[in-house]
Amino acid sequence: MTNLIVLQVFNGLVLGMIYVMLAMGLTIVWGMMDIINFAHGLFYALGAYFAYTYVQVTGDFWSALIVVPLATAVVGMVLERTLLRRLYGQNILYQILMTFGLALIGRELLILVYGPVGKSFSMPAALVGVVKIGTLFFPIYRVFIFFLVIALAALMWLFIEKTRYGSIIRAGTENSDMVSCLGINVSLVFTLIFGLAQAIAGLGGVLAAPMRGVEPFMGDLILGICFAVVVIGGMGSFFGAIVGGLIVGLSQSLITLVLPSASVIIVFIVMAVILLVRPRGLMGIRD
């Protein structure tokens, strides 16, 4: 029983890492651009489908880890410049309607191009198998995801907090007019932020595809959970997104030991309990 619990904890951490990737993108866009992006799950699905197509054509999973996030970043930046930019400073309902509409359109386009039936996605040969630690066996691919996301989160924090560009981003969110007076193109900065967030979402889709397969509704299914992750961690908090993702992943994994059918509802039960204690989330920086 102890071994089973340990394995479920590990699986929960890996699942939480996928949520962390999605939540990082959501919280970056919300915290720095004041946009609630209901199309974020679409970019997760796009990442999975782009990876499926790319690997089918090239047979190279490793380069897909770079090429696919770049592709989803480009799509995101185009949408930001052509559609979302018009909504800055407008009523938040307009943002919600626009991004929700984009999510619906994107999902239907995926169905038109790939069909409504899901696709299987094979793991790269180098990551097939298990690694033995003591008496336990851990899937190599899940270990790979765990450490990759840790590295990615560390790099994102260093970029935002310790670099000149990160300082510009943070200053632009506080007072974009003042930053513009310094000769910095704030509009370009925001476009790059949005592209970065969608690149992370696309990478999450690439990493999740070998574990969960590829299907048109995968973005819809994960979006609600990731919004719960952001709310649990605190809207606009980078570290809150990490903590919230791990809490949700562990909650879902451990509840399956006793009540598998509650793996989704437990997310919102946890969110409700945390909001009762801390209405702004665990590490919230905004009301």
N, C-alpha and C positions, 0 to 999 in steps of 0.2 A: 504493500500500500504506500509506503514511504517513497519508493522509486517512482510509482505512478504520479504521486503529487509533485515530485521534483520535475518529472518530465512535463507535466501540465504547466508548472510554473515557467519552465523554459519556453514551452509553446506559447504561453501567454505573453512572455516578454517579446518574442519574435512577432506575434500578431500586433502587440503594442507598438513595435517599431514601425510597422506599416502605417498604423494610425498616426504615429509621431510625424512621419513624412508628410502625410496629407494635412495634418493639423498645423505643421510649421508653415506651409504655404498659405493656409487660410488665415493664420494669425499675423503673418507678415503683411498680407494685403489689407487686413482689417486694421491692424495697429498702425500701419504707416500710410495707408491711402484712404482709410475710412470707407472701404467698400466691403460689403458682405457678398461674397461670390458664390452664388448658388450653381454656377457652372463648374465649380472646382472638381466635382466628381467626374464630369465629362473629360477633363484632361487626364485623370487617372485611367479612364477607359481608353482614351486615345493613345496613351502610352502603351497600354497592353496590346491594342490592335496594331499600332505602328511597329511594336516589337515583333508581333506575330508575323506581319508582312515582311519585315526586314530580315528576320531569321529564316523565313521560308525562301527568300531570294538569295541571301548571302550565306546562310548556314553559320553565321558568326554571332553568338550571343554576347560576347564580350564587348565588341564595338557597339552593339545596340545600347549598352549602358551609357554611352556617350552620345551617339547619334540621335536616339529617340528623345531624350530630354531636350536636346537642341531643337528638334523639330517641334515639340510641344511648346517650347519657349517662343519660337517664331510665331506659331498660331496665336498664342496668348498676346504677344505684343501687337500683332495686327488687329486683334479684336479690341485691345485697349485703345489703340490710336484711332480706330474708326468708329467705335461704338461707346465704350465706357467713358472715354474722356469727356464726352458731352454731358455726362451725368454728375461730374464733380460738383459738389456744393448743392446739388439738388436734393429733393426729398428722398429719403432712403428707400421708399417704396418703388421709386423708379429704377433704382439699382437692382432691387430684388426681382422686379418683373423682367428687366432686361436679361439678367444672368440666368434666371429660371427659364426664360424663353430660349436662350442660347443652349441650355442643357437639353431641353426637349428637341430642338432642331438637330443638335449634334447626335443625340441618341437615335433619332429616326434616320439620319444619314448613315450611321453605322449599320443599321438594319438593312438599308437599301444596298449598301456596298457589300457587306459580309453575310447578310442573311440573319434571321432571328435565332438560329441555332448556335450554341457556343462552340468554341474551338479549343482543342487540346494544345498544350504548349509544353514541350519536353524540356527538362532541365539540361544544362550543359553537362557534358560527360565528366568534366573535371570535378563537378560538385555533386555527382551521384554517389550514394553510399552513406555510411554513418561513421562517426568517430566515437571511440570508446573512452569514457572517463570513469574510472573505477568499475562499477558494475552496471553503469548506464550507457546507453547508446543514443547519441544525438545526431540527427540528420545533418550532413555537411552543409547542405544548401541553407538550412535555417541558421546555422552558426555563421555562415557567410553574411546573411542578411543582418544578423544581430550586430556584428562588428562593423559592417559597412555603414549602417545608419548611425552608429555611435560616432564614427569618423566624420560623417556628413554633418551631423548636428554640431560637432566641435568646430568644424570649418565654418559653418554658418555663423556661429556665435563670434568667432574671431573676426570674420568679415564685417559683421554689423557693429561690433563693439570696439575693434582695435585698428581698423583701417580708416584712411581718409575718406574713402567712398562711403563707408558705413556711417561716418560722422555727417556727411552730406545728406544721406538718407534720413538719419534721425532728425537733423536740423530742418529738413524740408517738411517733415510731418508736423513739426511744431509751428513753423512760421515760413511758409513757402514764399511769401512776398519778400521777406528779408533775405532769404537765400538767393532769390532771383536778382535782387539788388547787388549781390556780390558777383554777378556775372555767371551764375551757375544755371544751367537749363533744367529747371525742376521737372518740366514735362517729360524730358528724356529720362530723368532719374526714375520717375514713377513708371514709365514704360518698361524700363529695365527691371524694376522691382516686380512688376506683374509678370514679366517673362520669367524671372527667376522662380517665382512661386509656382508657375505652371510647369517649369522644368522639373522641379522637385516632385510635383504630382505625377508627371509623366514617368519619372524614374520609379516612383512607387508602383505604378502600373506594370512596368517591366519586371520588377522584382516579385510582384504578387502573381503574375501570370503563370509561372511554372507550378505554383502551389495551388492556385484556385481556378486555373483555366481562364478563358477569355470569352466574355459574353456581353451583349449590348447593355444590359441593365446593371452591370457591376458598379458603375459610377453612382447610380441612384441608391443602391444598397448601402454603399459605404459613406455617402455624403452625410446622412443623418447622424450616423455614429460619430463622424469626425467633427460635426458641429457640437455634439455633446462633449467630445474631448476638449474642444476649445473653451466651451462654457465651464467645464469642470476645472480646467487649468486657469481660466481667467482670460477674458477677451483682451487681446493685444499683448499677452505675455508670452515671450518666446519659451522661457523655461516652463511656464504653465502648460504649454502645448506638449512638451516632453513628459512632464509628470502626468498630465491627464491621459495621454496615450498609453502609458505603461499601466496606469490604474485600470483603464477600460480593458486593455488586453488581458491583464491578469484576472479581472473579474469574469470576463467571458470564458476564459479557459478553465478556471476553477469551478465555475457553476456547472459546467458540463459533466463534472464528476458525479453530481447528485441530481441535476435537473437539466438535461441538455436542451429541452424546449425553451428554457428561460435565457438562452444565451444572448438574445437581443434585448429583451425587456430589462435585464439586469443593468444594462448600460444606463438606461433612463432612471432606474431606481437609484443607482449610485449618484447620478447627476442631481436628482431631487434632494437626496439626503445632504449632499455637499452644499447645495444652494440654500438649504434651510439653515445650515450652520454659518456658511460664508456666502452671502448673496452675490458677491463679485467674483466668486471662484477662488480656488486655492491661492493663486498668485496674481489675481486680477489687478490691472492698473487703470481700468476704466469702469465707469458705472454702466 
